[in-house]
Amino acid sequence: MAKDYCAPVVGLVGGIGSGKSALAGWISQNAPVEVIDGDQLGHQALQDPTLARTVLDRFPQASQDTNQTDQPTVDRKALAQVVFGNDHQSQAARNDLEAIVHPFIHRRLKDLIDEHHTRDDCEAILVDAAVMFEAGWNQLCDHVVFVDAPQALRLERVGTTRNWNQADYLARQSSQWPLEKKQDSADSSVNNSGSLEESGGRLLTLIHSLRGKASASCS
């Protein structure tokens, strides 16, 4: 590859249970593509001692008992019960949490993109982030793909993989943009209701089409 090669950055969005992570995993196993997991970065944010203390100052009910009193530990399940929902109180709590952790996630996203985008062995970078548009992280991407799947299938998936019921699903989904708005804001979409081989093949074709085009991540 040319020395000025820059891997395109492709964002993945979609409804909860649409299979974004499974699709990204399939791509990374079948092509030299780096995957950045926004949910994993969110976990890292809550494990950062300074951020964890700030979160627990705002949400003391999310404190997890631990023998290491000098290391604040956030109970993610307890925190989720406070911030997920479409009532005013939940929305206000979620806004406060995002104001604490989103700057950390944004910095990590940018650092990881900068780390990978000029590697000769990296064909593309996939950013899997559920709240990409809500947080403005799409500005770090060259192309955003909406991963589509019918609601019945998404409910079935979260029931199987996360042991969520419909109320859990709806509480989480209500904290994000409506799916129609996400899909309209994306540059393209991939149907992920069939096999990963089918949807992954379509996404790989898209990634190949982006190679060689100007990348915002290298500007």
C-alpha positions in Angstrom: 0.0 0.0 0.0 1.0 3.6 -0.5 2.6 5.3 2.5 -0.2 7.8 2.6 -2.8 5.0 2.8 -5.5 5.7 5.4 -8.0 3.1 6.3 -11.7 4.3 6.1 -13.6 4.5 9.4 -17.1 2.8 9.2 -19.6 3.3 12.0 -22.2 0.7 12.8 -25.5 1.8 14.3 -28.9 0.0 14.7 -31.5 -1.0 17.2 -30.6 -3.0 20.3 -30.3 -6.7 19.3 -29.7 -5.8 15.6 -26.5 -7.9 15.8 -24.0 -5.1 15.3 -21.4 -6.7 17.5 -21.8 -10.2 15.9 -21.5 -8.6 12.5 -18.4 -6.7 13.4 -16.9 -9.8 14.9 -17.6 -11.8 11.7 -15.9 -9.0 9.6 -12.8 -9.0 11.8 -12.5 -12.7 11.5 -12.7 -12.6 7.7 -10.8 -9.5 6.7 -8.0 -7.3 8.1 -10.4 -4.9 9.8 -10.0 -3.4 13.2 -13.1 -3.2 15.4 -13.6 -0.6 18.1 -16.3 -1.5 20.6 -18.0 1.6 22.0 -19.7 -0.4 24.8 -16.3 -1.8 25.8 -15.0 1.8 26.0 -18.0 2.7 28.2 -17.0 -0.1 30.6 -13.4 1.3 30.6 -14.8 4.7 31.5 -16.6 3.4 34.5 -13.4 1.6 35.6 -11.3 4.8 35.5 -10.9 5.7 39.2 -11.4 9.5 38.6 -14.5 9.0 36.5 -15.9 6.3 38.8 -15.7 8.7 41.8 -17.5 11.4 39.8 -20.2 8.9 38.7 -20.7 7.7 42.3 -20.8 11.3 43.6 -23.8 11.8 41.3 -25.2 8.3 41.6 -24.4 7.0 45.1 -27.0 4.3 44.8 -24.7 2.7 42.1 -21.9 2.1 44.6 -20.7 -1.5 44.7 -19.5 -2.8 48.0 -15.8 -3.8 47.8 -13.0 -4.6 50.1 -10.7 -2.1 48.2 -12.1 1.0 49.7 -9.6 3.2 47.9 -10.9 1.9 44.5 -14.5 3.1 43.7 -16.5 0.5 41.9 -19.7 1.2 40.0 -22.5 -1.3 40.0 -23.5 -1.2 36.3 -26.8 -3.0 36.9 -27.8 -0.5 39.6 -26.7 2.4 37.5 -28.7 1.1 34.5 -31.9 1.0 36.6 -31.5 4.7 37.3 -30.6 6.0 33.8 -32.6 3.8 31.4 -36.2 4.8 30.7 -38.1 7.5 28.9 -39.5 9.3 32.0 -38.1 12.8 32.8 -36.1 11.6 35.8 -34.3 8.8 33.9 -33.6 11.2 31.0 -32.0 13.8 33.3 -29.9 11.1 35.0 -28.8 9.7 31.7 -27.8 13.2 30.5 -25.7 13.6 33.6 -24.0 10.3 33.2 -23.2 11.0 29.5 -21.7 14.3 30.4 -19.3 12.5 32.6 -18.3 9.5 30.4 -18.8 10.6 26.8 -15.7 12.9 26.7 -13.6 10.0 27.8 -15.1 7.6 25.2 -14.6 10.3 22.5 -10.9 10.7 23.3 -10.4 6.9 23.3 -12.2 6.5 20.0 -10.1 9.2 18.4 -6.8 7.7 19.9 -7.7 4.2 18.6 -8.6 5.5 15.2 -5.3 7.4 15.0 -3.5 4.3 16.1 -4.9 2.1 13.4 -5.8 4.1 10.4 -2.3 4.3 8.8 -1.4 0.7 9.4 -0.6 -1.1 6.2 -2.3 -4.3 7.4 -5.6 -2.5 8.3 -8.1 -2.4 5.5 -10.7 -0.5 7.5 -11.8 0.4 11.0 -15.3 -0.5 12.3 -16.7 1.6 15.1 -19.6 -0.3 16.9 -21.4 2.3 19.0 -25.1 2.2 19.9 -25.3 5.9 20.6 -23.0 7.1 17.8 -25.4 9.8 16.5 -26.6 10.8 19.9 -23.0 11.4 21.0 -21.8 12.9 17.8 -19.2 10.2 17.2 -20.3 9.9 13.6 -18.1 12.9 13.0 -15.1 10.6 13.4 -16.4 8.2 10.7 -16.2 8.3 6.9 -19.4 6.2 6.5 -22.1 5.1 8.8 -24.1 1.9 8.2 -27.4 1.1 9.8 -27.7 -2.5 10.7 -31.3 -3.5 10.2 -33.3 -6.4 11.7 -37.0 -6.8 12.6 -38.1 -6.1 16.2 -39.3 -9.6 16.8 -35.8 -10.9 16.0 -34.1 -8.2 18.1 -36.3 -9.1 21.1 -35.5 -12.8 20.6 -31.8 -12.0 20.5 -31.6 -9.9 23.6 -33.7 -12.5 25.5 -31.3 -15.2 24.5 -28.0 -13.3 24.9 -28.8 -10.9 27.7 -31.7 -12.5 29.5 -33.8 -9.3 28.9 -37.6 -9.2 28.8 -39.6 -6.8 26.7 -39.6 -4.2 29.4 -35.8 -4.3 29.7 -35.5 -4.0 25.9 -38.0 -1.0 25.6 -36.3 0.8 28.5 -32.9 0.6 26.8 -34.3 1.3 23.3 -36.2 4.4 24.5 -32.9 6.0 25.6 -31.7 6.1 22.0 -32.8 7.8 18.8 -35.9 6.3 17.1 -34.7 3.7 14.6 -36.2 5.6 11.7 -34.1 8.6 12.6 -31.0 6.5 12.9 -31.6 4.8 9.5 -32.4 8.2 7.8 -29.1 9.6 9.3 -27.0 6.7 8.2 -25.2 6.6 4.8 -26.4 3.1 4.0 -28.0 0.1 5.6 -27.3 -3.7 5.8 -30.1 -6.2 6.5 -28.9 -8.5 9.3 -31.9 -10.8 9.7 -30.3 -13.7 7.9 -26.9 -15.3 8.2 -23.7 -13.5 9.2 -22.2 -14.8 6.0 -24.8 -12.9 4.0 -24.8 -9.6 5.9 -21.1 -9.7 6.4 -20.5 -10.3 2.7 -22.6 -7.2 1.9 -20.7 -5.1 4.5 -17.3 -6.3 3.2 -18.4 -5.2 -0.3 -19.2 -1.8 1.0 -15.8 -1.6 2.9 -14.0 -2.5 -0.3 -15.8 0.3 -2.1 -14.5 2.9 0.4 -10.9 2.0 0.0 -8.9 4.7 -1.7 -11.4 7.4 -1.0 -10.5 10.5 1.1 -10.8 9.7 4.8 -11.9 12.3 7.3 -9.9 10.4 9.9 -6.6 11.4 8.1 -7.4 15.0 7.7 
